[in-house]
Amino acid sequence: MTETLPARTADLPAKWTPGEVEGDMYRRWVERGYFQADPSSDKPPFCIVIPPPNVTGSLHLGHAMDHTLIDVLTRRRRMQGYDALWLPGMDHAGIATQSVVERRMAAAGEPDRHAIGREAFVEKVWEWKAESGGSILGQMERLGDGVDWSRERFTLDEGLSRAVSTVFKRMYDDGLIYRAERLVNWSPALRSAISDIEVDHAEVEGELVSMRYGDGDASVVVATTRVETMLGDTAVAVHPGDERYAHLVGTEIEMPITGRKIPVVADDYVDPEFGSGAVKITPAHDPNDFELGKRHDLPMPTIMDETGTISGSGTRFDGMDRFEARRAIREELAAEGRIVAEKRPYLHSVGHCSRTGVPIEPRLSLQWFVRTEPLARAAGDAVRSGETVLHPKEQEKRFFDWVDNMHDWTISRQLWWGHRIPVWYGPDGEVVCVGPDEQPPSGEGWRQDSDVLDTWFSSGLWPFSTLGWPDETPDLRKYYPNSVLVTGYDILFFWVVRMMMFGTYAMGRSPFADVYLHGLIRDEHGKKMSKSKGNVIDPLDLMDTYGADALRFTIARGSNPGTDMSLSSDWVAASRNFTTKLWNITRFALAKGATADAPLPAEADRTDADRWILGRLAEVRSQTDALLDAYQFAKATEGLYHFAWDELADWYVELAKTQFTESSDSGTSTGADPATEAGTQAVLGHVLDALLRMLHPITPFVTEALWTALTGRETVVTAPWPTADGTGAPVDPAASARVTDAQKVITEVRRFRTEQGLPDRKSVAARLVGLSEAGLAAHERSLRFLNRLDEAGEDFSATATFEVATTGGPVTVELDTSGAIDVAAERARLGRDLAVAEKERDQADKKLNNPKFTEKAPAEVVDGIRSRHATALADIERIAARLAALPEA
């Protein structure tokens, strides 16, 4: 599409309406190729790969934070002359996607996946992906993500699938991938092993049952929250030093119900002070029991099938669901008199499958594993050597706790959607791993492993597989290693470490120079957002209401390294007010003829206000660069906010009004000369130009509209980032001090006017004494214009006088307020204020004169009352002085 850009001198619309322009503006950026990287260019590379959102997902606040911060970094580097690549893509999200499609099939009354078979089911998933998957990509456009859409990837596309097969084959051949029976997190609802990140732990009300094994002296009492697992017990363990059970160690004890005899073993794992000091051991259904079982070479029977149904126990409970069996076994134990105690309800933590909400089952299962020790060591060495730097540095402890103590990683999933494990089994027990360029074995009896790989396996290759690996592509040569990874600290282990493990293995180098770990977004009270609490905020709703820039600005302003941030719609509304302020500043500048093209006035011709704002601009530019280089997004954004609002809008624009030949408020002459006006136009345009460019990475849409209107150029997206050579001027301490003193005088006069109830537009005669001595003679026009102070005539008589301390000496302000104030109304107002202050004083006096209060109340409470008392006394004194200064009515 073609968009007509406003001419530099054209008036902007009266109001910024983001919803009407953001979509067209973004499409223009994409169509003109502003975000497209070019590996053949001689520009230095800057590369970030997007943390791939799930194909099932939609934009939530976590994505909005990730994407905003990445876009800030990428847009800035592009403006700084880098060949900037932000590579987009999606994760196939094995469990999530398969669950979505299975639910859709069930809702439609269709046969389940087992009935239609693997091939037909996978085809259905691809159909869903084509029709409904990836809606988040359009939502990324809403946020303004400056990604290179020409390089979009998907973890199941042909190139990434080839990368997965290649690395699996290499690791298998190197002995880093193996198959073994191990205890895993098992989801009976999904009939699959799941990773730790897919397990949510929640406190639930269950039961703690204590039951007796054996009889008489040859008996022990054990306790469990999962009575059904007793069917898989293969030992009872006690502490080696526990004399109560010394006579039983090495003997066998008879179990109830089954009548099986199991050994009593001694192990340091058992805490003799906890409970009875004896523990039932079920190696195939408890991770701690599994490790103990290996130490003592215990049998490990699995007594549940993949659906959580009791199976293979040889008891009447076979065929029962695990929860049904729990109740039935407890009842039978009670009938046999084996239950010693029951605690119900018993609050304890239970892992639940995050996708289905069903409790998981620790289960012994034959799975594929990655031998992580050498890979984790290499990832740790990358951080220790400084090859990869974590931001904030405090996250290093968590990082090393994981990589230095990592268990082997279960990578197989009993799903149908994903990368199928490239291993074939032959009729005579042969096992063959097949690479992507090899033909699988054929013939009768050969079959491929039915499992697929954990989604984290393919996403672990993301920093280099997306660039074309295993082929030596131009993208791979230029953009690997990536410049930085931006993601939440909560997936430091689950994703960041795994990418570093794969990168150091496959590429010989860590995939990142920097890793920036941001916190999570919580509600305005610091609480975690959840649908059940009703405090979830939808970023799409916020953008609909306030615009994308307002949401992005709020996120950037609240993002400190490694710490959580709170967010509410009110804060996004406040950021929308900031974009409105920028809009109004620029409209004023355009109306006054400001230009970014005119040269700055010679130093000798600059006013103090010019020197001050140019010096502040130089300082802010330097601070912004240093802070963004250190990933201090919140501090950088806060600095730009206060410069734009508190200094440029509140002060320079106000002071500049007196430097134009005509007032913007009244259309009357201010007494300025044309040369001063031209200089002010240039300074205002120069400062706005640089400010809008610095704000562009944070608020891309409004700055695009304003900068193109100010400069008449095509886009700010590819405009050069402000530099020391082209921005501002050296700080002039003397001019800055004079401006600060002028601000003090203006502020004190405004405060006096407010206290006296002088209407804003009411002019009063005034005499300003001591301006020359204070070095403020050149500021008299501003002091009078901004405070509506007329010259003192021959018949001037001061009715109010006050003094303002400045660095150059005191300035005395004398005003004639006669006729400007409704004395009766002002006395009535001040009388009401005095009554409130006296009531506050009396209430504080009453408490402070009460020993029971001062001696028993917390110190901070007493101090608070004392502070209120002091404030009330000061208010009474101030109001009384005002009343005394008023003329008689």
N, C-alpha and C positions, 0 to 999 in steps of 0.2 A: 504494500500500500504506500501511498505518498502522503506525507503529512506536511502541511504548510507551517513553516516555522515563523514565529512572530519576528518582525523587524525589531532592531534593538530599541528604537524609540517608541515602539507601539505600547499602548497601555495594556497591562495584564488585566484579565477579568478581575472583578472586585473580590472574588472568592475562589479559593483553591478547592476544586471538587475532584478528588482523586479517582473516585469510581468511574468518572466519565472519560478519563484520559489514560489511566494506567495500562489498560489492555492494549490499546493502539500503540502506546509508546513502547511497550515491551516488544511487541511484534516488529516494530520498526528496527529496534536494536538487533533482533535476531536476523531479520531479512538482510540487513546491511553488514552482517558478519562481524559485528564488534566483538563478539565473545569467542570467535574462532581462532584457535592457536595455529601456528605455522612452524613446524620443526625445521624448515629450511631457512628460516630467518636467522640473522646474526644477533638477534636480541638474546639476552640471558634468559634462561628458562625459569619459570615459576609454575609449579604444578601441585594441584590438590585433587585427589580423587574423592568423590562424594561418599560419605558413609551410605551404602546402598539401602534405601528404604525397601521394606517388603512390598512385593507386588500386590499384596492384599491391603496395603496400608492406605491411610489418608493423612494429610498434614496435621500433626499435633504440635503442641508447644515445644516438645523436645526437638522435632525436626526444625521448627521455626528458629530455635536458638542456634542449632548447628548451621543451618543454611545462612542465616544472617551473618554470623561471625565469619564463615568461609567467604561469603560475598564481599564483606568489608576488606578482607585480606587480598582477595583476587582483584577486585576493582582498583584498589590502591596500587598494587604492583603493575597492573596494566597501564595505569596513568604514569607510573614511574619508568615506563619504557621496557618492561619485561614482556617476553612472549608468554603470556599467562594462560594456562590451561586449567579450567575447572571441569573435570570429566564426570558426566552424570551416568547413572545407571540404576538398576534395581536388582534386588535379591529374589530368587525364586521362592524362598521361604517355605521349605519342604513341608513342615508340619502344619503351619498356618494355612497354606494354600490347599493342601489335601483336605484339611478339616472343613474349609469353606465349601469346597466342591461336594464333599460327602454330605454336608448338611443340606445343601441345595437339592441333591438327589433324593434325600430322605423326605424333604418337604414336598417334592414333586411326586412322591409315591413311586419312585423308580427303584429298581433292584440295587442292592449295595455293590460295592466294588468287587467283592469276592464272587458275586454272582455273574458280573459281566466280564471279569477277567482284567488282567493287568493292561494289556494293549488298549482295550476299549476305554478303560478308566483314564489312562494317561492322555488319550486323545480328547476326552471330555475336559480335562484340566487345561490343555492347550486352547480349547475352544473358549473356556471361561476367561483365560488370560487375554485372548484376543478381544473379547467383548467387554469385559468388566475390569480386568486387571490394570494396574498402573494409573489409576485416577490421580494419584499423588503427583504425577508429572505435570499435569495441568495446574495443580495447586502450587507447585514450585514456581510456575510462571507468575502466578498471582503475587507471590512474595518478591519477585524480581530477581530470581536466581540467574546470575550471569554465567551460565554453563554453556559449554560447547556441545550443542545438540547433535552435531555431525558425528560425535564420537560416543554417542549413547551405547551402553552395554547392558547385557542381561546375563546373570550367572549361568543360565542354561543355553546361551547362544553357542553357535558352532565353535567360535574361537576360544571362549572360556571353557567349554567342555573339553576341547583338545588340551588346554593347559592343565585341567584337573587330571585327565588321564596320564599326561606326561609326568607330572610330579608324583602321582601315586606309583607309577611304574618305577621311577627312579628311587623313591623311598623304600619301596618293597625290595628292590634289588639290593639296596644298601642296608637292609635289615632294620629299617626304621619303622616299617609297618608290619604287623604280625596279627595272627588270629589266636584267640585264647578264650577260655571260660573265665569270666570275671563277674564280680557283682556290679550291677549298673542300676541307674534310676529307670524303673520300668513303668510305663503308662499303660494300664490295662485297657483304658478307653481307646487309645491309639494302637495298642498291641505293638508297641515299639519302645526301644530304649530312647531316652531323651537326655539332653545335656543339663548341667547344673543350672544354667541360666533360664532353662525352661521349667524350673521347679520353683514354685512360690511357697514359702513356709508361712503357716498361719496357726495361731493358737486355737485349738478346738477343745470342746468338752468331750472327753472320752471316759475310760475307766481304767483303774489300776487294780489288777487281780493278783493276789498272792496265793500260791497253791503249793501243796506239799508233794514232792517226789519221794518215793520210797516210804519205808515204815520204820518206826522206832528209832534206834540209834543210827540206822542206815537210811536216814531221811534228811532232806534239806527243803527249805522253803525258798521259792523263787517268785519273782514278780514280773508282770508284763502288761503292756497296754494292748498287745496283739495276741490274744490267747490262741488264735488259730495256728500261729507259727510253731506251737509246741509239737505239732505233727512232724515238723522237720528238725526237732532238736536231736543233736548227736553227742552232747556232753553237757555236764554242769561244771562250771569253773569256780574256784575259790582262790583266795590269795595264798601264796606259799607260806606266809608267816601266820596264818590264822589258825590258832590252836584248836578252835572249835571243830574244824573239819579235817584236822591232820589225819585222823584215823580212817577217813574216807578216800583220801587222795590215792589214786591207783586202783581203787575198787570200782565196781559197777553199781548203779542204782536203778531201780525199776521205775519206769514212767507209768503214770496213770493212763487209762483208756487203751493205749496200744499194748501195754505190757512189755514193751521193748526195754532192754537194759542198755544203759549208756554210761560211759566212764565219767568219773570225777577227776578233773585235771586241775593242776595248780598253775596260775599265771599271774604275773605282776599287773596285768591289765585290770584285775578286779580290785575295787575299793572295799576293803573290809569294814569300813565305817558306814557304808551306804546300804540301807535296807538290812537284809539278813546276812549280807556278805557273800551270798551265793548267787550266781548268774546262770540262767539257761543259755545254751549256745545253739544258735540256728545259723550255720555258716552260709547257707544259700539264700538267706533272706534278711541279713543284717550286716552292714559294712564292717563293724567292729568284730562281730562274730566270725566273719569271713577271714579276717587277718589272724584271729586266734586259731581258727580251724586249720589254716595253713601251717601255723607254728607247731600244732600238735598232730598234724596229719590225720585230721578227722574226716569222715565221709561227709559229703555235701549234697544230700538229696533235695531236689526242688519239688515242693509240694503244691505248687500252683502253676496253672498253665498261663498262656499269654493273655487271657482275659481276666485273670484274678480269680479263677475258679479252682477250688481244691482238686488236686489230681495226683494220682500215683502214691497216695499215702497208705493205701490198703485198708482204709477205714470206711465206715458208713458215711463219712462226711464228703467223700469224693463226689464231685458234681455240684456241690454247694458253692455259691458265691462266698468270697472270703468274709464278708460282713455277716452273712447268714450263718456261716460256720462258726464265727466268733461267738455268736449267741448260743448256738446249739452245743458247742464244746463247753462253754461256761456252765450251761445247765447240767450237762452230764457230770462235770467235775463236782458240782454242788451235790448232785445225787449220790456220788461216791464218797462225799465227805472230804474232798480234797481241797476245797477252798478255805483258806485260813482267814483272809480278809479281803474286802472289796472297798475301794474308794471311788465313789461316783457322785457328782461329776469330778473328773480329774482333768485339769487343764494342762495340755501339753502341746508342743509344736509338731505339726504334721506337714510333710511336703505334699503339695498338690501340683498336678500338671497345669501349667499356665494356660494351655490351650483349651482344656476341657473342664478344669476345675475339680477333677476326680483325684482322690489321694493316690500318690504313686506307690509302687511296691518295690523295695530293694529286691533284686532278683538275680540269681546266678544265671548267666546266659553266655552263649558262644558269640563273641563279637570281634570286630576288627579294631585294633588299637594303633596309635602312634607312640613310638618310644620317644618320649619328650626330653629326656635328660640332656643329650647333646644339643638339641635344638634350643632348649630353654637357656642353656649355658651361653650359647652364642648370642641370644637376644639380650641376656644380662650383660655380657661383655660389651655390647654396643652402647649401652647406657653408661657403663662404668668408664669406658674410654672417651666418652663425649661425642661419639659418632652420632648418637641420637640424644637430644636434650629434652627432658620432660619439663613441662610448664604446668603447674608450679612445681618447684623442686621437691616440695613436701610429699609429692606422690611417689617419689622414688622408693620410700620404705615399703609401701604397698606393692609396688612393682617387684622389688627384690624378694619380698616375702613369698610371692607367687612363683617367680621363675626359679628361685633357689630351692623350692620345695614342691615342685610340680609332679603330680601323678601322671601316669600314662593316660592318654586321651582316647575315649571311646568314640570312634568316628563312623560306626555303622548304625543305620536306622532301618527299622523294619517297615519302610514306607515304599510307595511306588512312584512318587513324584520327586525327582532329583537325579543326581548323577549316580547311575548304577555302578556298583563296584566292579572294576574290570578284571575279575578273577573267574576262571572256568575250572570246574571239577570234572575229572574223567571217570570212566566206569571202574577203573582199578585203583582209585584213590589218588590219581594225579591232581596236582594243583598248578595252574598256569596263570600268571599275571600277564595281561596283554596291553601293550602300549598303543597309542593312537594310530601309529603307522603300521601296526602288525595285524595279521589276520588271526581271529580267534580259532582255536581248534574246532574241528568239525567231526562228525561221525556219531554213531549211535552211543548213547550214554553220556555224552558231554552236555553240561548245563552251566549257565552263568549264575554266579551268586545272586540271590534275589534281593539283597539289601541295597539301599542307596547310602550315599555319604552324608554325614552331618552337614547341614548348610554352612556351618562355620568353616568347614574345610575349603569349600570353593571361595567363600568371602575372605578367607585368609590369604588367598592369592591375588586379591583385588588390586593392590598397588602396582603389580607388574603384568598380570594377565590381561587387564584392561588396555594395556599399551602394546599388546601383540605378542607377548611371550607365549610359547617358546621360540617364536621367530625373532630374528634380530631386526626389528623394524626401526624406522627413523624416530617414531614416537618413543620407543623403548630407550633408544640411545640418548635422546635429549631429555626426557622427562623422568627417568629413573636414576637415582632415588627421588621420590616426591619431596617437595620442599617442606611441607608441613602436613600433619593430620590434625583435624579438629574434631573432637568427639567428647562425649560425656565420660566423667571419671568412673561411672558405674560399669562400663564395659572395657576397662583397662585390661583385665585378664582375658575376658571372653573373646575379644576381637583384636585389640591392639597387640597384645603379646603374641597371639597366633600369627598375625601378619608379620611381625618381626622374626618369628621363628622360621616361617616359610621364606621370607625375603633373604635372610642370611644364608639359608640352605640353597635356594635355587639361584639367587643372584650374586651371592658372595658379599652382599652389603645390606645393611639395614635399610628398610624402605623409606625411612623418614629422617630428615635432618632435625626437625622439631616435632614434638607431639604436644598439642595444647589440649588440656583436659578441663572442660568447663563443668560447672555444677548442674544440678537439676532445677527445674522451675517448680516453685510451690505457690500456694495461694497467698493472698495478702496477709494472712496470719501465720505464714510459715508452715502450713500444713501440707502434706502430700496430697496432690489432687487425685481423686478417685470418683468414679461414677456413683458408687454407693453413698459417698458423702455429699454428692451433688455440687461439688466445687470445681468441676472440670471446666476449663475455659477453652472454647473452640477458636483457634487463631483465624479461621475463615470468617467467623462472625465478627471478630475484632477488625479485620481488614474491610469487611463490608461496611462497618459503622464508621471507622476512623481512618481508613486507608492503610496501605502496606507500610508507608514510611513511618507512621506513628507506632505501629507494632515493632518494626525493626529498631527504631530509635529507643524504645522502651527496653527492648532486650539488650541492645548494646550498652545502654546506660547502666544496666543492672548486672552485667556479666563480669564478675571478678574471678580470676583463675582459681579453679578447684573448689569454689564455694557455691552453695545453692543461692538462688535468687527468688524473691517473691514477686508476684505480678497480679495486678488487678485491672479491671477495665478502666477504673478511674485514672490509673497511671498512664494507660494508653491514651485516654482523653487528654491528659496533660501534655503528652508528646504531640498530639494533634494540634494543641494550642501553640506549640513551638513551631510547627510547620506553618501555621497561620501567621505567626510573628515574622518568620522569614519572608513570607509572601508580602506582608505589609511593608517591611523594610525595603524590599526590592521595588515594589510599586512606588514608594516614595522616591527612591533613587531615580527611577526612570522618569517620573514626573518632573524631577528637578534637573534632568539632563545628564545624569551620571553616566560615565563611560569607562569601560575597561581598556580602551585603546589609547586614550590620551596619556602623554607622559606625565609623571608626577611633577608637581611644581618644584622648582629649585629649593634646596634646603632653606635658604634664607627667606624664601617667600612663603614657607609653611607656617600655619598658625600653631599655637601650642596644642590645640586639639588634634590637628593633623599629625604633629610629631608624636603625640601620645598614642593615638590609635595605630599608627604605623609601627611604632615600637612594640606595642602589645601584640599586633599581628605577627611580627617576627618571633616573639616569645612563644606565642601559641602554636605557630607552625613547628618550631623546634620541639616543644613539649609533645605535640601530637605525634610527630615522627618517632620520638623516643619511646612513647607509651605504646604505640601500635607495634613497633619493633619488638617490644617486650610482652605483647599480647595482653596489655592492660586496656581492654576495650572500655570498661566502665570509666576509668579515669580520663581516657582520651575523649570520650563522648561528653563527659561532664565538663571538661575544660572548654570544648567547642560550644556547648550549650551556654555556659556563663559568659563566654566572650561574645557570642551572638546576641544574647538577650540583655545581660547586665551592662556590657560595655558598649557594644555597637548600637543596639536599639535604644537603651535607656539613656546613654550619655552622648556618644558621638553624633548620632542622628539629631538629638536635641540641640547640641552645641552647633551642629552644622546648619541648623535652621537660621541661625543668626549670621552665618557666613554666606548665605544666598542673598541676592539683592532684594528678594521679595519673600515675605513670610508665607509658609505653606498653610498656616491656619487662617490668616485673615486677609492675605493678599496685599498687605501693606508693606512698605519699604522697611527694611531692617537697618539700613545705613551701610550695608556692605558694598564693596566696589566690585566691578566685573572681574578683575584679576583674582580676587579672593574667591569669587564664585566659581571661576573656572578651575582653580586649584582644588576647591572642595569637591566639585564634580569628579575630578580625576581621582582624588583620594578615596572618595566614597565608592566609586566604581572599582578601583583597585582592590580595596578591602573586601568588597562583596564578591568579586571575582575569585579571590583566593579562598574566602570562607566557603563559598558554594562548592568549589572543587574539593576542599577538605571534607566537607559534609557529604559529598556525593556517594562514597562507598557505604555510608550508613543510611542515608535517605536518598536513594537514586532518582525517584520519580519527580519529587518537587524540585530538586536541584537541577534536573534536566530542564524542566519548564522555565525556571528562573534564570539559569545560566545562559540558555540559548536566547532568551529575551534580552538579557543584559548585553551579550556579546554579539548576537546575530550569527553565531557560528553554528555548525551542524549538530554537534553533540558534545556533552561534557564527558561521556563515557571514555573517550580516547584523548581527552584534553590532558596536557601535561600536569603532573602533580606539582603543587607549589614547592619551590626550592628556596634556599637561603639567598641566592643571587637575585631572584625575581620577586621576592615577597617582603613587604614591609620595609623597615629601615632600622638602623641601630637605635637602641633605646636612648632617649634623651632624658637623663634623670632630672634635669632642671625643669624642662617642659612638663614632664610627668608630675613633678611635685606641684607645679602651678595648677595643672588641671585637677589634681587631687584636692588642692585648697579651694579651687572654684567650686568643686562638687560639694565640699563641706558647707560653703556659704549658701549655695543653692538649696541643699538639703535642710539646713537650719531655718532658712526663710520659709520653705514649704511647710516644715513642721510647725513653725509659729503660726502661719496662716491657717493651718488645719486646727490648731488648738484654739485660735481666736474665732473660728467659725467664719473666716473670710471666704466668700464664694470664689470658686476657681477662676472665673473670668472677670472678677472685680479687680480693677487696677487701683493701686494706692500710691501715694507719693512717698518717696523714701530718699534718705541721704545715706550714702555708703562712705564711711570715713575709714581711712587707713589703707585703701586699695593700693596706692602707689608704693607705700612702705612694704606692703605684703607682696609686691611684685605682680599684682593682679589688675593693674590699670587697663591692660589690653583686654581684660575679660569683663569690663563693666557692661558693655552692650549685652553680653550673654546673661550676666547676672540679672540685669533688669528685664530683658526680653522673656527669659524663662520663668521669672517670678512675678511678672506683671507689676513691675515697680516703675512708676513715673518719676521724672525729674522733680526735685524739690524746688518749688517756686519761691518768690520773695516772701510770701506770707506763710511759708511752711512752718508748722509747729508739730513737733514729735509727740505722739501720745504713747508710744511704746519704743523701747530701746533694748537691744541685747547685743552681746559680743560673741564673735566666732573666732576661736583660736586657729591660726594657720601657721605653717612652717616659717613664713616670712614675717609674722607678727599678727596682732589682733586686728580684726575688721569689725567695726562697729556699725550696726544696722539700726537706723532711726526711721520710724514709720509714722505717718499720720493716718490713723485708722478711723478718725472721726467721720461719721457718716457712712462708713463702709460696713459697720456692724450693727445689727439689731441688738442694742445693748440689753433690752429687757429679755429677749429670747435667749441671748447668750448667758445672762445671769441665771435664768431658769435652768438651762442645760447644765451649766457648771454646778448649780445647786444639787441637781440630781446626781451628778457624778460624785460630788462631795459626800452626799448621804450614803452612797454605795461604799465609798472608801472608808467612811467612819464605821459603818456596820462591819466591814471586814476587819478593821482594827479592833473593834470591841469583841468580836467573836474570838479572834486570836488571843487578845488579852485574857479572856475568860479561861481559855485552855492553858495558857502559859502560867497563869496565877494559881492553877490547880495542881498541887503536889502529886495527887494520884495519877494525873495524866503525865506530867513531866518525868516522874520516877518509873512508871510502869510501861509507858508506850515505847515502841522501838525508837532508837536514836534517830533513824532517818525520818520517822514521822514527826518527831519533835522539831528536828531541823527544818522540815518543810513548813511547819506552823510559824516558826521564827522568821523564815524567809517571807511568808505571806504577810506577817506583821510589819516587817521592814518595808515591804513594797507598799502596803497601805499607808504607812506614815509618810513615805515619799510622795505618794499620790495626793494626800491631804495637803502637804506643804505646797506642792506644785499648783493644785487647784485654788488654794487660798491666795497664792500670789497672783494668779490670773484674775481672780475676782477683785483683788485690790487694785489691779492695774486698769480695770474697766472704768470708763467715765461714769458719772452719775446718770441714771436714766432720766 
